[in-house]
């Protein structure tokens, strides 16, 4: 009898152990950490952090740093330092750039001038160069960040000049983003106000203009952001004012625009403005956000760089200012500024199409940055 009891206990113990292991194996792992930049004119207090599991479900939104209008974020020092711009004009008449040590919360390391009023974009490269795009200032700023995460003072400013054709939006320069061209020493700034790409290099901590330093976009386009294709042959500019995407070939002696296509459905009636643009990690699909139509437009990228419309996915919120693809390309996250929500879509890697997974409330989200 005792032997039988012990055998039953042993069987039950093994079964319970197997069940617990099975449940453990099916519990989602929180494999994505995401920083959220915001506008702080309502309920937001600064930079937030969010977790997302392997199924695309959100969890644990938390405030990481109290700071004013951290509207764009990037990493430096191979993901060890977070850099943010403060989209303001009250830092000695300018905007500011902040660097943070990443840990259980963000610890402020340094704060410096961005070089102009209302910076709305920042990027950094592996050499520690930091570039800002100052919207109201109409210029780009140059700083450096050292291995400890400390920023230098502002080193140089590239002031843009000129205007476009749209009254009220293109009366003055409005630098909206700036990028390091991959595998090149070129820097491309996107200016909505002058309706141009501004091309420069950096030499001894100064901006140096190239011979053909201004590349025009179609009148009234209002270029905002750009994305480089992985093959290095093309770049794509999303234009805010006329809701288009321009395909630009990168050639030996400069750049050449080959097409300009709408981001909106043919039957759409109403007001809309584009915002952000990204290419999938395999280079096969391109995505752009429409504020007004409140959608993500999806294109397939052909071998010659041409774009073919796949469709539109509504963002389940208003004013999708920024979105981001997960590093593995499985998910696309959207920040809906006016409805205070973040939305996760899974991405079909064969078709490029998006499927809703989850959403979470977040105050005035305007930038999404996956932790490296």
Beta strands, then each sheet from edge to edge (+ up, - down):
strand 1: 32-38
strand 2: 46-52
strand 3: 58-66
strand 4: 72-76
strand 5: 81-91
strand 6: 94-102
strand 7: 106-113
strand 8: 119-124
strand 9: 129-134
strand 10: 139-144
strand 11: 156-159
strand 12: 175-180
strand 13: 187-191
strand 14: 196-203
strand 15: 206-216
strand 16: 223-228
strand 17: 234-239
strand 18: 244-251
strand 19: 254-262
strand 20: 273-279
strand 21: 285-291
strand 22: 295-301
strand 23: 307-314
strand 24: 320-325
strand 25: 331-336
strand 26: 341-347
strand 27: 354-361
strand 28: 365-370
sheet 1: 3+ 2- 1+ 28-
sheet 2: 4+ 5- 6+ 7-
sheet 3: 8+ 9- 10+ 11-
sheet 4: 12+ 13- 14+ 15-
sheet 5: 16+ 17- 18+ 19-
sheet 6: 20+ 21- 22+ 23-
sheet 7: 24+ 25- 26+ 27-
end
